[in-house]
């Protein structure tokens, strides 16, 4: 997947054109692990695109989730107004907002390109947009696609589910919260995210619903990290919920 990445420090904006590609299995490999669960060390949409921010904005005081989300959204509206990367009719889709002042948003442009941004208050720390519509391509059948790695508040993995819905996830048999971001590609694709305090290797097991049936499939997180989600056997496809 190719991105146009904008990294914004406290005092200046740097615009860099980068090319990042996933591996043959559709995964992006993580870069250097952050020293702590914050995006101050680096912001990267893929393994080959790892720009560092020399001076990241200090997160504001702890605030209610709604206030954090609104402040970040207002800043995004201003930053993308009259720009090619402005959102389409669906607008900005909140991924999550945290009490420490960080927030992450995703959106689909008018020409169906996926964009993702992370904010610290009203300061941009990460802004990446695909250069091609529906990248990765929307599958004709059911499919899970790795989309993005975020350092907005720890380590987040964002993925797409085509023609199906994610209802649950587990890490080594333990439940993992799945954040539903929203639908794209005229409803054929739904974006989801899972968040961990730091790099986590292994895989989580997703429970998927399609029509009146369910199935389970693993989603690979990465191959690096001090934490691990051990593989869990998937049940056969076609079982009822």
Secondary structure, 3 states (H helix, E strand, C coil): CEEEEEEECCCCEEEEEEECCCCCCCCCCCCCCCCCCCCCCCCCCECCECCCCCCCCCCCCCCCHHHHHHHHHHHHHHHHCCCCCCECCCCCEEEEECCCCEEEEEEEECCCCEEEEEEECCEEEEEEEECCCCCCCCCCCCEEEEEEEECCCCEEEEEEEECCEEEEEEECCEECCCEEEEEEHHHCEEEEEEEECCCEEEEEEEEEEECCEEEEEEEEEECCCCEEECCCCCCCCCECC
